[in-house]
Amino acid sequence: MSMAMKKCLWSGAAAALLVSCAAPQRPPFDVNAFGVYVAAEHSGSAITLEPGQVLVVRLVSDVNQIREWTLLDFVPGVLVGPTAPVFERPPPAANLDVTLGAAVWRFKPAAAGTVTLKFEYRHPRSLEPATQTVNYAVTVR
């Protein structure tokens, strides 16, 4: 194998390694005709909703930590939805630690536009900083 060919192979391998390490890959969120379903690992995602689709934000929490998810700075207009989540738990057979569950918000499109949803996981009524923050840029067509 010639020196030029070796150099080319090493360059290609290095480029592939840089591309794979450049940005962590987020798992894709679920989308179907009825809605878009996101979780904390999708934070920073740009989400597009069609009229009639629902946005479901499901954020896992542990009631033993005495923390809860809070929706911050929600400005209605583009989306309508609850200001407080519904807490859902998996069935007991799948949830041996009954303290685990998820805070779930459901939003419906109200008008075309863009809005940012920001959530914090923190002790309620505390001045301590949030232990986790997630946000989503939502565009309604």
Backbone as a printed PyTorch tensor [residue, N CA C, xyz], in Angstrom:
tensor([[[  0.8470,  -1.1680,   0.0000],
         [  0.0000,   0.0000,   0.0000],
         [  0.8930,   1.2330,   0.0000]],

        [[  0.5490,   2.1710,  -0.8400],
         [  1.3780,   3.3690,  -0.9730],
         [  1.1660,   4.3030,   0.2170]],

        [[  2.1150,   5.1870,   0.4240],
         [  2.0420,   6.1490,   1.5200],
         [  0.8460,   7.0920,   1.3410]],

        [[  0.5660,   7.5060,   0.1210],
         [ -0.5770,   8.3880,  -0.1480],
         [ -1.8850,   7.6990,   0.1900]],

        [[ -1.9640,   6.4030,  -0.1320],
         [ -3.1800,   5.6440,   0.1520],
         [ -3.3760,   5.5000,   1.6680]],

        [[ -2.2950,   5.2480,   2.4130],
         [ -2.3680,   5.1410,   3.8700],
         [ -2.8200,   6.4600,   4.4840]],

        [[ -2.2540,   7.5550,   3.9690],
         [ -2.6210,   8.8790,   4.4560],
         [ -4.1050,   9.1450,   4.2340]],

        [[ -4.5940,   8.7580,   3.0710],
         [ -6.0050,   8.9480,   2.7300],
         [ -6.8980,   8.1300,   3.6610]],

        [[ -6.5160,   6.8850,   3.9290],
         [ -7.2970,   6.0330,   4.8330],
         [ -7.3270,   6.6170,   6.2450]],

        [[ -6.1650,   7.0820,   6.7530],
         [ -6.1160,   7.6750,   8.0850],
         [ -6.9420,   8.9550,   8.1500]],

        [[ -6.9070,   9.7530,   7.1070],
         [ -7.6910,  10.9900,   7.0710],
         [ -9.1810,  10.6870,   7.1310]],

        [[ -9.5970,   9.6860,   6.3670],
         [-11.0090,   9.2920,   6.3620],
         [-11.4420,   8.7560,   7.7100]],

        [[-10.6020,   7.9370,   8.3540],
         [-10.9270,   7.3890,   9.6670],
         [-11.0160,   8.4990,  10.7100]],

        [[-10.0890,   9.4580,  10.6540],
         [-10.1010,  10.5720,  11.6040],
         [-11.3430,  11.4300,  11.4040]],

        [[-11.7130,  11.6830,  10.1610],
         [-12.9140,  12.4820,   9.8790],
         [-14.1590,  11.7710,  10.3940]],

        [[-14.2480,  10.4650,  10.1880],
         [-15.4070,   9.7050,  10.6740],
         [-15.4850,   9.7450,  12.1880]],

        [[-14.3470,   9.6550,  12.8510],
         [-14.3080,   9.7090,  14.3120],
         [-14.7480,  11.0740,  14.8010]],

        [[-14.2900,  12.1420,  14.1780],
         [-14.6860,  13.4900,  14.5750],
         [-16.1790,  13.7110,  14.3840]],

        [[-16.7230,  13.2340,  13.2950],
         [-18.1530,  13.4010,  13.0400],
         [-18.9580,  12.6530,  14.0930]],

        [[-18.5390,  11.4390,  14.4500],
         [-19.2960,  10.6560,  15.4240],
         [-19.1860,  11.2430,  16.8240]],

        [[-18.1120,  11.9690,  17.1300],
         [-17.9220,  12.5470,  18.4560],
         [-18.3800,  14.0030,  18.5320]],

        [[-18.6520,  14.6210,  17.4150],
         [-18.9280,  16.0500,  17.3780],
         [-20.1500,  16.4340,  18.1940]],

        [[-21.2370,  15.7390,  18.0340],
         [-22.4570,  16.0920,  18.7440],
         [-23.1210,  14.8180,  19.2500]],

        [[-23.4830,  14.7990,  20.5260],
         [-24.1490,  13.6100,  21.0290],
         [-25.4890,  13.4330,  20.3210]],

        [[-25.8030,  12.2150,  19.9780],
         [-27.0530,  11.9280,  19.2850],
         [-28.1810,  11.7390,  20.2930]],

        [[-29.2440,  12.4920,  20.1270],
         [-30.4310,  12.3310,  20.9590],
         [-31.3140,  11.2740,  20.3340]],

        [[-31.9850,  10.4750,  21.1540],
         [-32.9380,   9.5550,  20.5530],
         [-34.0640,  10.3560,  19.9040]],

        [[-34.5580,   9.9200,  18.7660],
         [-35.6360,  10.6730,  18.1320],
         [-36.9040,  10.6070,  18.9790]],

        [[-37.6490,  11.6980,  18.9800],
         [-38.9050,  11.6610,  19.7130],
         [-39.9770,  11.0280,  18.8370]],

        [[-41.0370,  10.5600,  19.4770],
         [-42.1160,   9.8830,  18.7620],
         [-43.0540,  10.8910,  18.1280]],

        [[-43.3740,  10.6660,  16.8710],
         [-44.3110,  11.5230,  16.1390],
         [-45.2860,  10.6220,  15.4080]],

        [[-46.5740,  10.9460,  15.5110],
         [-47.5670,  10.2590,  14.6900],
         [-48.6400,  11.2760,  14.3180]],

        [[-49.6880,  10.8250,  13.6610],
         [-50.7360,  11.7410,  13.1900],
         [-51.4450,  12.4390,  14.3440]],

        [[-51.4290,  11.8350,  15.5300],
         [-52.1500,  12.3970,  16.6680],
         [-51.3130,  13.3470,  17.5140]],

        [[-49.9800,  13.1450,  17.5100],
         [-49.1790,  14.0010,  18.3630],
         [-47.6940,  13.7700,  18.2880]],

        [[-46.9960,  14.6030,  19.0650],
         [-45.5490,  14.5270,  19.2190],
         [-45.2970,  14.2790,  20.7040]],

        [[-44.4550,  13.2860,  20.9970],
         [-44.2150,  12.8600,  22.3750],
         [-42.7370,  13.0470,  22.6940]],

        [[-42.4290,  13.8890,  23.6970],
         [-41.0450,  14.1750,  24.0420],
         [-40.7890,  13.8930,  25.5160]],

        [[-39.5000,  13.7210,  25.8400],
         [-39.0560,  13.4870,  27.2090],
         [-37.8400,  14.3760,  27.4780]],

        [[-37.2700,  14.2610,  28.6610],
         [-36.1380,  15.1140,  29.0500],
         [-34.9460,  14.9550,  28.1110]],

        [[-34.7140,  13.7410,  27.6180],
         [-33.5600,  13.5320,  26.7380],
         [-33.7030,  14.2380,  25.3900]],

        [[-34.8720,  14.7730,  25.0970],
         [-35.0870,  15.5110,  23.8490],
         [-34.9420,  17.0210,  24.0510]],

        [[-34.4530,  17.4360,  25.2170],
         [-34.3020,  18.8590,  25.5110],
         [-33.4670,  19.5340,  24.4290]],

        [[-33.8910,  20.7310,  24.0430],
         [-33.2030,  21.4790,  23.0050],
         [-33.7090,  21.1800,  21.6050]],

        [[-34.6620,  20.2650,  21.5060],
         [-35.1940,  19.8830,  20.2000],
         [-36.1230,  20.9510,  19.6390]],

        [[-36.1340,  21.0300,  18.3320],
         [-37.1050,  21.8570,  17.6190],
         [-38.2530,  20.9430,  17.2260]],

        [[-39.4520,  21.3100,  17.6150],
         [-40.6320,  20.4810,  17.4010],
         [-41.5970,  21.2390,  16.5030]],

        [[-42.1340,  20.5500,  15.5130],
         [-43.1350,  21.1520,  14.6350],
         [-44.4410,  20.4050,  14.8160]],

        [[-45.4960,  21.1540,  15.1090],
         [-46.8350,  20.5790,  15.2510],
         [-47.7050,  21.0000,  14.0840]],

        [[-48.4450,  20.0510,  13.5830],
         [-49.4620,  20.3430,  12.5750],
         [-50.7730,  20.6360,  13.3110]],

        [[-51.6900,  21.3810,  12.6950],
         [-52.9910,  21.5810,  13.3360],
         [-53.6250,  20.2240,  13.6450]],

        [[-54.1570,  20.0910,  14.8440],
         [-54.7950,  18.8400,  15.2460],
         [-53.8760,  17.8930,  15.9970]],

        [[-52.5580,  18.1090,  15.9260],
         [-51.6380,  17.2790,  16.6990],
         [-51.5240,  17.8130,  18.1190]],

        [[-51.2210,  16.9260,  19.0520],
         [-51.0310,  17.2880,  20.4480],
         [-49.5510,  17.1310,  20.7880]],

        [[-49.0370,  18.0110,  21.6170],
         [-47.6810,  17.8640,  22.1390],
         [-47.7950,  17.2950,  23.5420]],

        [[-47.1360,  16.1550,  23.7810],
         [-47.1330,  15.5170,  25.0960],
         [-45.7080,  15.5440,  25.6230]],

        [[-45.5130,  16.2360,  26.7430],
         [-44.2060,  16.3240,  27.3940],
         [-44.2760,  15.4310,  28.6280]],

        [[-43.3940,  14.4240,  28.6730],
         [-43.3850,  13.4440,  29.7730],
         [-42.0160,  13.4830,  30.4380]],

        [[-41.9770,  13.9830,  31.6840],
         [-40.7270,  14.1640,  32.4040],
         [-40.7160,  13.2830,  33.6560]],

        [[-39.7840,  12.3540,  33.6980],
         [-39.7060,  11.3830,  34.7890],
         [-39.3090,  12.0830,  36.0840]],

        [[-39.9520,  11.6700,  37.1780],
         [-39.6210,  12.2250,  38.4890],
         [-39.7090,  11.1440,  39.5540]],

        [[-39.1010,  11.4300,  40.6850],
         [-39.0740,  10.5170,  41.8240],
         [-39.5850,  11.2930,  43.0330]],

        [[-40.7320,  10.9050,  43.5740],
         [-41.3220,  11.6640,  44.6800],
         [-40.4720,  11.6020,  45.9370]],

        [[-39.5660,  10.6380,  46.0660],
         [-38.6670,  10.5860,  47.2250],
         [-37.6790,  11.7420,  47.2300]],

        [[-37.4090,  12.3220,  46.0820],
         [-36.4550,  13.4350,  46.0090],
         [-37.0730,  14.7600,  46.4220]],

        [[-38.3550,  14.7760,  46.6600],
         [-39.0890,  15.9780,  47.0430],
         [-38.8340,  17.1100,  46.0450]],

        [[-38.7810,  16.7310,  44.7850],
         [-38.6430,  17.6990,  43.6940],
         [-39.8180,  17.5070,  42.7550]],

        [[-40.1120,  18.5500,  42.0260],
         [-41.1770,  18.4410,  41.0300],
         [-40.8130,  19.2550,  39.8080]],

        [[-41.4120,  18.8720,  38.6840],
         [-41.2140,  19.6050,  37.4320],
         [-42.1580,  20.7900,  37.4100]],

        [[-41.6380,  21.9410,  36.9900],
         [-42.4190,  23.1670,  36.9000],
         [-42.2710,  23.7470,  35.5030]],

        [[-43.3820,  24.1670,  34.9280],
         [-43.3740,  24.8520,  33.6360],
         [-43.1480,  26.3290,  33.9020]],

        [[-42.1150,  26.8960,  33.2710],
         [-41.7700,  28.3080,  33.4580],
         [-42.1620,  29.1270,  32.2390]],

        [[-42.5320,  30.3560,  32.4740],
         [-42.7270,  31.3390,  31.3980],
         [-43.6070,  30.8420,  30.2550]],

        [[-44.6940,  30.1790,  30.5650],
         [-45.5860,  29.7190,  29.4990],
         [-46.4730,  30.8790,  29.0730]],

        [[-46.3370,  31.2680,  27.8120],
         [-47.1480,  32.3520,  27.2620],
         [-48.1690,  31.7220,  26.3180]],

        [[-49.4470,  31.7230,  26.6910],
         [-50.4430,  31.1330,  25.7890],
         [-50.5850,  31.9660,  24.5180]],

        [[-51.1150,  31.3540,  23.5280],
         [-51.3070,  32.0100,  22.2350],
         [-51.0440,  31.0130,  21.1370]],

        [[-49.8240,  30.4760,  21.1050],
         [-49.4730,  29.4750,  20.1040],
         [-49.9700,  28.1060,  20.5560]],

        [[-49.8110,  27.8260,  21.8630],
         [-50.2750,  26.5600,  22.4420],
         [-51.2400,  26.8480,  23.5810]],

        [[-52.1610,  25.9520,  23.7990],
         [-52.9950,  25.9880,  25.0010],
         [-52.7620,  24.6770,  25.7360]],

        [[-52.7690,  24.7740,  27.0410],
         [-52.5370,  23.5640,  27.8120],
         [-52.5810,  23.8530,  29.2880]],

        [[-52.3420,  22.8310,  30.0710],
         [-52.4050,  22.9910,  31.5180],
         [-51.1840,  23.7200,  32.0550]],

        [[-51.3400,  24.3950,  33.1750],
         [-50.2020,  25.0090,  33.8360],
         [-49.6180,  24.0460,  34.8690]],

        [[-50.3480,  22.9850,  35.1950],
         [-49.8640,  21.9670,  36.1260],
         [-49.9290,  20.6070,  35.4280]],

        [[-48.9770,  19.7360,  35.7330],
         [-48.9550,  18.4250,  35.0660],
         [-49.8890,  17.4270,  35.7290]],

        [[-50.1080,  16.3530,  35.0330],
         [-50.7830,  15.1840,  35.5950],
         [-49.6540,  14.2130,  35.9420]],

        [[-49.6880,  13.6510,  37.1610],
         [-48.6490,  12.6970,  37.5540],
         [-49.1140,  11.3010,  37.1970]],

        [[-48.3210,  10.5940,  36.4020],
         [-48.6680,   9.2330,  35.9780],
         [-47.6340,   8.2560,  36.5030]],

        [[-48.1250,   7.0960,  36.9360],
         [-47.2390,   6.0200,  37.3880],
         [-47.4490,   4.8080,  36.5110]],

        [[-46.3710,   4.0540,  36.2450],
         [-46.5330,   2.7960,  35.5150],
         [-47.2820,   1.7900,  36.3870]],

        [[-47.8070,   0.7310,  35.7840],
         [-48.4980,  -0.2960,  36.5820],
         [-47.5650,  -0.8800,  37.6430]],

        [[-48.0960,  -1.3150,  38.7970],
         [-47.2550,  -1.8320,  39.8840],
         [-46.3050,  -2.9490,  39.4630]],

        [[-46.7050,  -3.8090,  38.5480],
         [-45.8340,  -4.9060,  38.1210],
         [-44.5710,  -4.3790,  37.4430]],

        [[-44.6720,  -3.2400,  36.7640],
         [-43.5300,  -2.6580,  36.0630],
         [-42.8040,  -1.6260,  36.9170]],

        [[-43.3850,  -1.2500,  38.0550],
         [-42.8410,  -0.1780,  38.8860],
         [-42.6790,  -0.6830,  40.3120]],

        [[-41.6130,  -1.4370,  40.5440],
         [-41.3960,  -1.9940,  41.8790],
         [-41.1320,  -0.9030,  42.9020]],

        [[-40.5000,   0.1830,  42.4760],
         [-40.2940,   1.3390,  43.3390],
         [-41.4420,   2.2970,  43.0470]],

        [[-42.4750,   2.2670,  43.8610],
         [-43.7070,   3.0050,  43.5550],
         [-43.5460,   4.5200,  43.6050]],

        [[-42.3490,   5.0090,  43.9110],
         [-42.1460,   6.4590,  43.9400],
         [-41.8310,   7.0310,  42.5660]],

        [[-41.5090,   6.1600,  41.6100],
         [-41.1860,   6.6500,  40.2730],
         [-42.4530,   6.9000,  39.4730]],

        [[-42.3980,   7.9220,  38.6590],
         [-43.5180,   8.2510,  37.7970],
         [-43.0880,   9.3490,  36.8430]],

        [[-44.0620,  10.0220,  36.2730],
         [-43.7400,  11.0930,  35.3330],
         [-44.7780,  12.2030,  35.4330]],

        [[-44.2820,  13.4220,  35.3130],
         [-45.1480,  14.5890,  35.1870],
         [-45.4480,  14.7330,  33.6970]],

        [[-46.7260,  14.8050,  33.3500],
         [-47.1260,  14.8160,  31.9380],
         [-47.9690,  16.0550,  31.6460]],

        [[-47.5220,  16.8080,  30.6360],
         [-48.2770,  17.9640,  30.1470],
         [-48.7530,  17.6620,  28.7350]],

        [[-49.9750,  18.0880,  28.4140],
         [-50.5180,  17.9560,  27.0550],
         [-50.9050,  19.3440,  26.5600]],

        [[-50.3460,  19.7090,  25.4050],
         [-50.6180,  21.0100,  24.8060],
         [-51.2570,  20.8180,  23.4340]],

        [[-52.1760,  21.7140,  23.1060],
         [-52.8150,  21.6980,  21.7880],
         [-52.4520,  22.9820,  21.0540]],

        [[-52.3050,  22.8970,  19.7300],
         [-52.0310,  24.1220,  18.9620],
         [-53.2270,  25.0680,  19.0110]],

        [[-52.9430,  26.3570,  19.1550],
         [-54.0000,  27.3640,  19.1570],
         [-53.8930,  28.2780,  17.9410]],

        [[-52.6600,  28.5700,  17.5240],
         [-52.4330,  29.4650,  16.3890],
         [-51.0460,  29.1920,  15.8250]],

        [[-50.8460,  29.5660,  14.5880],
         [-49.5290,  29.4040,  13.9670],
         [-48.5300,  30.3150,  14.6730]],

        [[-47.3140,  29.8170,  14.8320],
         [-46.2750,  30.6050,  15.4800],
         [-45.2590,  29.7180,  16.1630]],

        [[-44.3750,  30.3500,  16.9230],
         [-43.3160,  29.6330,  17.6280],
         [-43.2990,  30.0590,  19.0900]],

        [[-43.0580,  29.0980,  19.9640],
         [-42.9780,  29.3520,  21.4010],
         [-41.9260,  28.4190,  21.9910]],

        [[-41.2930,  28.8540,  23.0670],
         [-40.3310,  28.0060,  23.7720],
         [-40.9500,  27.5670,  25.0910]],

        [[-40.9040,  26.2730,  25.3440],
         [-41.3620,  25.7300,  26.6230],
         [-40.1350,  25.3950,  27.4480]],

        [[-40.1210,  25.8500,  28.6960],
         [-38.9870,  25.5860,  29.5820],
         [-39.5210,  24.9830,  30.8830]],

        [[-38.8800,  23.8870,  31.3140],
         [-39.2730,  23.1920,  32.5300],
         [-38.0600,  23.0770,  33.4510]],

        [[-38.3140,  23.1680,  34.7750],
         [-37.2530,  22.9780,  35.7660],
         [-37.6680,  21.9210,  36.7690]],

        [[-36.6800,  21.1340,  37.2070],
         [-36.8840,  20.1050,  38.2210],
         [-36.2410,  20.6130,  39.5040]],

        [[-37.0620,  20.9740,  40.4890],
         [-36.5500,  21.6160,  41.6950],
         [-37.4420,  21.3370,  42.8900]],

        [[-36.9270,  21.7060,  44.0830],
         [-37.7470,  21.6520,  45.2930],
         [-38.7990,  22.7440,  45.1820]],

        [[-40.0660,  22.4010,  45.4200],
         [-41.0990,  23.4370,  45.3430],
         [-40.9010,  24.4860,  46.4440]],

        [[-41.2120,  25.7120,  46.1250],
         [-41.1250,  26.8320,  47.0620],
         [-39.7420,  26.9620,  47.7010]],

        [[-38.7070,  26.7100,  46.9240],
         [-37.3400,  26.7990,  47.4210],
         [-36.5340,  27.7290,  46.5160]],

        [[-35.5300,  28.3460,  47.0960],
         [-34.6600,  29.2190,  46.3100],
         [-33.4510,  28.4760,  45.7590]],

        [[-33.3440,  27.1700,  46.0550],
         [-32.2480,  26.3760,  45.5230],
         [-32.3550,  26.3020,  44.0010]],

        [[-31.2030,  26.2370,  43.3210],
         [-31.2660,  26.1320,  41.8540],
         [-31.8560,  24.7890,  41.4190]],

        [[-32.3910,  24.7740,  40.2270],
         [-32.9660,  23.5520,  39.6670],
         [-31.8630,  22.5250,  39.4480]],

        [[-32.1960,  21.2490,  39.6410],
         [-31.2170,  20.1900,  39.3920],
         [-31.2190,  19.7690,  37.9300]],

        [[-32.2950,  20.1030,  37.2180],
         [-32.3660,  19.7890,  35.7990],
         [-33.2810,  20.7970,  35.1140]],

        [[-32.9270,  21.1800,  33.9040],
         [-33.7380,  22.0960,  33.0990],
         [-33.8510,  21.5140,  31.7020]],

        [[-35.0540,  21.5520,  31.1540],
         [-35.2550,  21.1240,  29.7700],
         [-36.0590,  22.1900,  29.0410]],

        [[-35.8470,  22.2780,  27.7120],
         [-36.6180,  23.2420,  26.9270],
         [-36.8390,  22.6900,  25.5240]],

        [[-37.8930,  23.1820,  24.9300],
         [-38.2820,  22.7610,  23.5750],
         [-38.7350,  23.9920,  22.8040]],

        [[-38.2800,  24.1240,  21.5740],
         [-38.7600,  25.1810,  20.6740],
         [-39.8750,  24.5670,  19.8490]],

        [[-41.1010,  25.0620,  20.0260],
         [-42.2660,  24.4790,  19.3770],
         [-42.8020,  25.4370,  18.3190]],

        [[-42.9510,  24.9230,  17.1070],
         [-43.5350,  25.7030,  16.0140],
         [-44.8330,  25.0420,  15.6060]],

        [[-45.8760,  25.8370,  15.5270],
         [-47.1750,  25.3650,  15.0420],
         [-47.3530,  25.9260,  13.6500]],

        [[-47.6550,  25.0410,  12.7070],
         [-47.8650,  25.4850,  11.3220],
         [-49.2450,  26.0000,  11.0960]]])
